[in-house]
Each structure stands twice: as C-alpha cells, then as structure tokens.
Amino acid sequence: MLPIGIASVKLVIEAKDTAIAQARELIDTVAQDVDDEIMPGELLQLVETIIVYKFPRMSREEIQAMFSLSEVKQTRFYQEAFTEGMEEGKEQGKREVTLKAVRQFLALGFSLEHIAQGLSLSLEEVRQVAEQESSNDQGNS
C-alpha cells in the first residue's frame, strides 16, 4: 500500500470503477494507523469529500454507509478529536461575543478600565479592540 498521503492524492485521479475499492482500502489503513502522526478524522473527511465529488449522484449518507464511516466516527479517537474541535469552536464563539460586547460598551462611552473589569479581560485586550475600532472608524470617514 502507498503512504496514506500519496494514496489520498491518487484517489482524486483514480478511475470511478476502482475508486470505491481504493477508498475502502485507504479508510481501513487510516483507521488502523491512529498511532501515526496523521489526523485520521481529517483524512477520513478528505476521502469522503473526494468520493462525494467523484460520485455526485450519491448522497453523503449513501457514501458513509458504503464505507462504514459511521463506524469509524464512533471510535474513541474520532470522538475525542470531534469534541476538541467543538470546544475550540465554542471558545472562539465566546471570544467573538466578548469582543462584540467590548465594541458596544465603547460605543456607549464606558471607560477601558470598566469594560476590562466588567468582562474579565485584560486592559491590553480592551485597548486593542478600542484601537481597532478607532482605526475602522477613521477608515469609514
């Protein structure tokens, strides 16, 4: 079997009649190679995406069923990676909401110190948002 990265790229140009078998083989290899430094979740997603484009008339559910991707997605590794990604997304979302609140408080005339204290941010973080807002306002004038 080719290295996983090369096999993934080769799947893009693989003929349709052999692509499914190659994809299955690649998925099996990825599922078994969890200890490697590769990201199995990302590779499985890549394989799934390649097959979706190769077989545009098949639904994602049909493709997942064909390759038993749902079984792979039930593995502990995949679940941990998925959970980690979700937590990172939540943290990013909280950060965006907090920065939006900073902008709103700035617009209401609150002091940088009060905003930092009220939102549990450092004064430097609030200053950066204030400077960014100031430069955006100047750019829009």
C-alpha positions as CSV (number, residue, x, y, z in Angstrom):
1,M,0.0,0.0,0.0
2,L,1.2,3.5,-0.8
3,P,1.8,6.0,2.0
4,I,-1.5,7.5,3.2
5,G,-0.9,11.0,1.8
6,I,0.0,9.7,-1.7
7,A,-2.9,7.2,-1.7
8,S,-5.2,10.1,-0.8
9,V,-4.0,12.2,-3.7
10,K,-4.1,9.2,-6.0
11,L,-7.7,8.7,-5.1
12,V,-8.5,12.0,-6.8
13,I,-7.4,10.7,-10.2
14,E,-8.5,7.1,-9.7
15,A,-11.0,5.7,-12.2
16,K,-14.5,5.6,-10.9
17,D,-14.7,1.8,-11.2
18,T,-11.7,1.3,-8.9
19,A,-12.1,4.4,-6.7
20,I,-14.5,2.8,-4.3
21,A,-12.2,-0.2,-3.6
22,Q,-9.2,2.2,-3.2
23,A,-11.2,4.4,-0.9
24,R,-12.2,1.4,1.3
25,E,-8.6,0.3,1.5
26,L,-7.5,3.8,2.4
27,I,-10.1,4.2,5.1
28,D,-9.1,0.8,6.6
29,T,-5.4,2.0,6.6
30,V,-6.3,5.3,8.2
31,A,-8.4,3.6,10.8
32,Q,-5.6,1.3,11.7
33,D,-2.9,4.0,11.6
34,V,-4.3,6.0,14.5
35,D,-0.9,6.0,16.3
36,D,0.7,7.7,13.4
37,E,1.2,11.5,13.4
38,I,-1.6,11.9,10.8
39,M,-5.0,13.2,11.6
40,P,-7.4,10.3,10.9
41,G,-10.5,12.5,11.2
42,E,-9.2,14.9,8.6
43,L,-8.1,12.2,6.3
44,L,-11.4,10.4,6.5
45,Q,-13.1,13.7,5.7
46,L,-10.8,14.1,2.7
47,V,-11.6,10.6,1.4
48,E,-15.3,11.2,1.9
49,T,-15.1,14.6,0.1
50,I,-13.2,13.0,-2.9
51,I,-15.7,10.3,-3.2
52,V,-18.6,12.8,-3.0
53,Y,-17.1,14.7,-5.9
54,K,-16.4,11.5,-7.9
55,F,-19.9,10.2,-7.4
56,P,-22.1,13.4,-7.4
57,R,-25.4,11.5,-7.6
58,M,-24.8,9.7,-4.4
59,S,-25.8,11.3,-1.1
60,R,-23.4,11.8,1.7
61,E,-25.4,9.3,3.7
62,E,-25.1,6.6,1.0
63,I,-21.3,7.2,0.8
64,Q,-20.9,7.0,4.6
65,A,-23.0,3.8,4.7
66,M,-20.9,2.3,1.8
67,F,-17.6,2.9,3.6
68,S,-18.9,2.3,7.2
69,L,-17.6,5.8,8.0
70,S,-20.2,6.0,10.8
71,E,-18.3,3.1,12.5
72,V,-15.0,5.0,12.2
73,K,-16.7,8.1,13.6
74,Q,-17.7,6.1,16.7
75,T,-14.1,5.4,17.6
76,R,-12.7,7.0,20.7
77,F,-10.1,8.8,18.8
78,Y,-12.5,10.4,16.4
79,Q,-14.9,11.3,19.2
80,E,-12.1,13.0,21.2
81,A,-10.9,14.9,18.1
82,F,-14.5,16.0,17.4
83,T,-15.1,17.1,21.0
84,E,-11.8,19.0,21.0
85,G,-12.9,20.8,17.8
86,M,-16.3,21.6,19.2
87,E,-14.7,23.1,22.4
88,E,-12.3,25.2,20.3
89,G,-15.3,26.4,18.3
90,K,-17.1,27.3,21.5
91,E,-14.1,29.2,22.8
92,Q,-13.8,31.1,19.5
93,G,-17.5,31.9,19.7
94,K,-17.3,33.2,23.3
95,R,-14.3,35.3,22.3
96,E,-16.3,36.9,19.4
97,V,-19.2,37.6,21.6
98,T,-16.9,39.2,24.2
99,L,-15.2,41.4,21.6
100,K,-18.6,42.5,20.3
101,A,-19.6,43.4,23.9
102,V,-16.4,45.5,24.2
103,R,-17.3,47.4,21.0
104,Q,-20.8,48.1,22.3
105,F,-19.6,49.3,25.6
106,L,-17.0,51.5,23.9
107,A,-19.8,53.0,21.7
108,L,-21.8,53.7,24.9
109,G,-18.7,55.6,26.3
110,F,-17.6,53.2,29.1
111,S,-14.0,53.6,30.2
112,L,-11.5,51.0,29.1
113,E,-10.9,50.1,32.7
114,H,-14.6,49.5,33.5
115,I,-15.0,47.4,30.3
116,A,-12.0,45.2,31.2
117,Q,-13.2,44.7,34.8
118,G,-16.8,44.0,33.8
119,L,-15.9,41.5,31.1
120,S,-12.9,39.9,32.9
121,L,-10.5,41.0,30.2
122,S,-7.0,42.5,30.5
123,L,-6.8,46.2,29.9
124,E,-4.5,45.5,27.0
125,E,-7.1,43.3,25.2
126,V,-9.7,46.1,25.6
127,R,-7.2,48.7,24.4
128,Q,-6.5,46.6,21.2
129,V,-10.2,46.4,20.4
130,A,-10.6,50.2,21.1
131,E,-7.7,50.9,18.7
132,Q,-9.1,48.6,16.1
133,E,-12.5,50.3,16.3
134,S,-10.8,53.7,16.2
135,S,-8.9,52.8,13.0
136,N,-12.1,51.3,11.5
137,D,-14.0,54.5,12.2
138,Q,-11.3,56.6,10.6
139,G,-11.3,54.3,7.6
140,N,-15.0,54.7,7.1
141,S,-14.9,58.5,7.4
